[in-house]
Amino acid sequence: MSATTAGNTQLIDRFGRHVTYVRISITDRCDFRCVYCMAEDMAFLPRQQILTLEEISELAATFVSLGVTKIRITGGEPLVRNGVVGLFEQLGRLRDQGLKDLTLTTNGSQLTRYAKDLAAAGVRRINISLDSLKADRFARITRRGELDKVLAGIDAARDAGIERIKINSVILKGRNEDEILDLVEFVRERGMDISFIEEMPLGVIGDHDRAEVFYSSDQVRADIEQRYALYPTTETTGGPSRYYRMESGETRVGFISPHSHNFCESCNRVRVTVEGRLLLCLGQEHSMDLKQVMRAHPGDRQRLQQAIIDSMQIKPKGHDFDLSRKPVIMRHMSVTGG
């Protein structure tokens, strides 16, 4: 179903949810191999199977023409893709057409190189993955990441004038739950936000039993409240995080809880995978092949618009994550877009 107001077609699904936010994965490649995201020995997609930068730009413009106001670029690690600055410059121009928020999720490893260019292109908010402040533990979780490089990237983003930086932390029992308060202190000292994320059962990872290392948002919150009172707020950045404030400071503490506190009833998001599949739900396989539409009908934006509108009819009510079962979603988070 779609609705038309003021000349703009809006994306509304069967359950009355208004889709205004799209996350676009631009590469499945990454310079890390985080234990909850990838297998250690990954086979990446050949170039011809993934969207070109020109196709990504056209797709983004089409979504904006349909009322999308927020675009997040994801990966893999998006900043390892050649030509990424030019893509952000093109996407930044969509502000004149109705885009309000152009954001990025990154592991931070390339920010010392790209932070100034991203800020110049119009990126005002960045999410940076950081699961540990201990160099040896960080290396184990990421399998090949260097903590100092990520911390320098965070500083570079702040120095470049990125207005809002949020840390994303996946908490795993027996791995890093003892650092929850340290991570909160880290962001408080820098005036940044943080979201704690329950691990999502996407892809076969081989590193651990997800049920055994599961650490719920309720447990994380209880740990934080040993030191700080948390006060719920209606603030949102357009995504699934439910935010809390503390008595002082600018930091917001968010929780993304796909298992313990399902957020599907208010879902306003769709994802485009690196292969150009419009994924209507993170935890389901309902999808529309937008790459096929674009390559079969190059330059036909009206046809592409209609394919996106039609896809609203197959957006499911919610995901069906179950840690007691083997993954039924075999695609890794790096292909889906983190």
C-alpha positions in Angstrom: 0.0 0.0 0.0 1.2 3.6 -0.5 -0.2 6.9 0.4 0.2 10.2 -1.4 0.5 13.5 0.3 1.8 16.8 -1.1 2.9 15.0 -4.2 5.1 12.5 -2.5 4.4 8.8 -2.5 5.0 7.4 1.0 5.8 3.8 1.8 3.3 2.3 4.2 3.1 -1.5 4.8 0.2 -3.8 5.5 0.3 -3.0 9.2 0.2 0.8 8.8 3.9 1.3 9.5 5.5 4.2 7.6 8.9 3.3 6.2 11.1 6.4 6.2 14.5 4.8 6.9 16.7 2.6 4.6 20.0 1.0 5.4 22.1 0.3 2.4 25.1 -2.2 2.5 27.7 -1.2 0.0 30.2 -4.0 0.6 30.3 -7.4 2.3 34.1 -7.0 2.8 35.6 -6.0 6.1 39.1 -5.6 7.6 37.8 -7.2 10.8 36.3 -10.6 11.4 34.1 -10.0 14.5 33.1 -13.2 16.1 29.4 -12.4 16.2 29.3 -11.1 12.6 31.4 -13.3 10.4 33.1 -16.7 10.1 36.9 -16.4 10.3 37.3 -17.8 6.8 34.9 -15.8 4.7 34.3 -16.1 1.0 33.3 -12.7 -0.4 31.0 -12.0 -3.3 32.5 -11.3 -6.8 32.3 -7.7 -8.0 29.6 -8.4 -10.6 27.2 -9.6 -8.0 27.2 -6.5 -6.0 25.6 -3.1 -6.7 27.8 -0.5 -8.4 28.2 2.8 -6.7 26.1 4.4 -9.5 23.3 1.9 -8.8 23.5 2.6 -5.1 23.3 6.4 -5.8 20.2 5.9 -8.1 18.6 3.6 -5.5 19.1 6.1 -2.7 17.6 8.9 -4.8 14.6 6.7 -5.6 14.0 5.9 -2.0 14.1 9.7 -1.2 11.6 10.3 -3.9 9.3 7.9 -2.1 9.5 9.8 1.2 12.5 8.2 2.9 14.2 10.8 5.1 17.1 8.8 6.6 19.8 6.7 4.8 22.4 4.8 6.7 25.4 3.3 4.8 26.6 0.0 6.1 28.7 -3.0 5.2 30.8 -5.1 5.9 33.0 -2.1 6.6 31.7 0.5 4.1 34.9 2.6 4.2 37.0 -0.1 2.6 35.1 0.2 -0.7 36.9 2.2 -3.4 35.2 5.4 -4.3 33.3 5.7 -1.1 33.9 9.4 -0.6 32.4 10.2 -4.0 29.3 8.1 -3.1 28.8 10.1 0.1 29.2 13.3 -1.9 26.4 12.2 -4.2 24.2 11.1 -1.4 24.8 14.4 0.5 23.2 16.2 -2.4 19.9 14.4 -1.8 19.3 16.8 1.1 17.9 19.2 -1.5 15.4 16.5 -2.4 14.2 15.7 1.1 16.9 13.6 2.8 17.3 14.8 6.4 19.8 12.3 7.8 22.8 10.7 6.1 24.6 8.4 8.5 27.2 5.7 8.6 27.9 2.6 10.6 31.7 1.7 10.7 34.2 -0.2 12.7 36.2 3.0 12.9 39.4 1.6 11.4 39.4 4.0 8.4 38.1 7.2 10.1 41.5 8.8 10.5 41.6 8.8 6.7 38.0 9.7 5.9 36.4 11.6 8.8 37.0 15.1 7.3 35.7 14.0 3.9 32.6 12.5 5.4 31.8 15.6 7.4 32.3 17.7 4.3 29.8 15.5 2.4 27.2 16.1 5.0 27.5 13.2 7.4 26.5 14.5 10.9 26.1 11.3 12.8 28.3 8.1 12.9 27.8 4.8 14.7 31.1 3.1 15.6 31.4 -0.5 16.7 33.4 -0.9 19.9 33.0 -4.0 22.1 36.1 -3.7 24.3 38.6 -1.1 25.6 41.2 -3.8 26.2 43.6 -4.2 23.3 44.1 -8.0 23.7 40.4 -8.7 24.1 39.5 -6.3 21.3 41.8 -8.3 19.0 40.2 -11.6 20.0 36.6 -10.3 19.4 37.5 -8.7 16.0 40.1 -11.4 15.2 42.3 -8.8 13.5 41.4 -5.3 14.6 43.7 -2.9 16.4 42.1 -1.0 19.2 44.5 2.0 19.0 43.5 2.6 15.3 39.8 2.6 16.2 40.3 5.0 19.2 42.3 7.3 16.9 39.4 7.1 14.4 36.9 8.1 17.1 39.1 11.2 17.9 39.3 12.0 14.2 35.5 11.9 13.8 35.2 14.3 16.8 37.9 16.6 15.5 36.2 16.7 12.0 33.0 18.1 13.6 30.8 15.0 13.4 28.0 16.2 15.6 26.8 13.0 17.1 28.9 9.9 17.6 27.4 6.7 19.0 29.2 3.6 20.1 27.6 0.2 19.4 28.6 -2.6 21.7 27.6 -6.2 21.4 27.8 -7.8 24.9 28.6 -11.5 25.2 28.5 -13.3 28.5 32.0 -14.5 29.5 33.6 -12.3 26.8 33.1 -8.6 27.7 30.1 -8.1 30.1 32.6 -7.0 32.7 33.4 -3.8 30.6 29.8 -2.4 30.5 30.5 0.3 33.0 33.9 1.1 31.5 32.2 1.6 28.1 29.6 3.9 29.7 32.4 5.9 31.3 34.2 6.1 28.0 31.3 7.7 26.2 30.4 10.0 29.1 33.8 11.4 29.2 33.5 12.3 25.5 29.9 13.4 25.3 28.9 10.5 23.0 26.0 8.0 23.0 26.1 4.3 23.4 23.8 1.4 22.4 24.2 -2.0 23.8 23.0 -4.7 21.4 21.9 -8.3 21.9 23.6 -10.6 19.5 21.5 -11.5 16.5 21.5 -15.0 15.1 22.4 -14.3 11.5 24.7 -16.7 9.7 26.9 -19.6 10.9 29.8 -18.1 12.8 31.5 -21.2 14.4 33.0 -19.2 17.3 30.5 -19.8 20.1 27.1 -21.0 21.0 24.9 -18.0 20.8 22.5 -19.2 23.5 25.4 -19.7 26.0 26.9 -16.2 25.6 23.6 -14.4 25.4 23.5 -11.3 27.7 20.2 -9.5 27.7 19.5 -5.8 27.7 17.9 -6.2 31.1 21.1 -7.6 32.5 23.1 -4.8 30.9 20.8 -2.2 32.3 21.0 -3.8 35.8 24.8 -3.6 35.6 24.7 0.1 34.7 22.2 0.9 37.4 24.7 -0.3 40.0 26.4 3.0 39.4 23.9 5.3 37.6 20.1 5.7 37.7 18.7 5.5 34.2 15.6 7.5 33.2 13.6 6.5 30.1 13.2 9.0 27.4 11.1 9.3 24.2 14.1 10.5 22.3 14.9 8.5 19.1 17.4 8.6 16.3 15.0 6.8 14.0 16.3 3.3 14.7 15.4 0.5 17.1 17.4 1.8 20.2 15.3 2.6 23.3 17.1 5.4 25.1 17.7 6.3 28.7 19.4 9.4 30.2 21.5 9.7 33.4 21.2 12.5 35.9 24.0 14.5 34.3 25.8 14.8 31.0 24.7 14.6 27.4 25.2 10.8 27.0 22.2 8.7 26.0 22.3 4.9 26.7 20.4 2.9 24.2 19.3 -0.8 24.1 18.7 -2.8 21.0 16.8 -5.9 22.1 15.6 -8.1 19.3 15.2 -11.1 21.8 14.1 -9.7 25.1 12.1 -6.6 24.0 11.0 -7.0 20.4 10.9 -3.7 18.5 8.9 -4.8 15.5 5.7 -3.0 16.2 7.3 0.3 15.4 9.6 -0.8 12.6 10.1 2.0 10.1 13.1 0.4 8.3 14.1 -1.6 5.3 17.5 -2.8 4.2 19.2 -3.2 0.9 21.8 -6.0 0.9 25.1 -5.7 -0.9 23.6 -7.8 -3.8 20.7 -5.3 -4.2 18.0 -7.3 -2.5 15.5 -5.1 -0.7 15.2 -6.9 2.6 11.9 -6.1 4.3 12.9 -7.6 7.7 16.3 -8.3 9.4 15.1 -11.6 10.7 13.1 -12.9 7.7 13.9 -13.6 4.1 11.0 -11.6 2.5 12.8 -9.6 -0.2 12.6 -7.8 -3.6 15.4 -8.1 -6.1 16.0 -4.4 -7.0 19.3 -5.1 -8.7 17.4 -7.2 -11.3 14.9 -4.4 -11.8 17.6 -1.8 -12.3 19.7 -3.9 -14.7 16.8 -5.1 -16.7 15.4 -1.6 -17.0 18.3 0.9 -16.7 17.3 4.4 -16.0 13.6 3.6 -15.5 13.1 5.2 -12.1 9.3 4.8 -12.3 9.6 1.0 -12.6 12.1 1.0 -9.7 9.7 3.1 -7.6 6.8 0.7 -8.3 8.9 -2.3 -7.3 9.7 -0.6 -3.9 6.1 0.3 -3.4 5.0 -3.3 -4.2 7.4 -4.7 -1.7 5.5 -3.1 1.1 2.9 -5.8 0.7 5.4 -8.5 1.7 7.0 -6.7 4.7 6.3 -9.2 7.6 4.9 -8.2 11.0 8.2 -9.1 12.7 11.2 -11.3 13.0 11.3 -14.7 14.6 14.7 -14.9 16.4 15.2 -18.0 18.5 18.5 -18.7 20.2 17.6 -22.3 20.9 17.6 -23.2 17.2 20.4 -23.2 14.6 20.3 -20.1 12.5 17.5 -20.2 9.9 18.9 -17.0 8.4 22.1 -18.2 6.7 23.2 -14.8 5.4 25.9 -13.1 7.6 25.4 -9.7 9.1 28.2 -8.4 6.8 26.0 -9.2 3.7 22.9 -7.9 5.3 24.4 -4.7 6.5 25.1 -4.0 10.2 
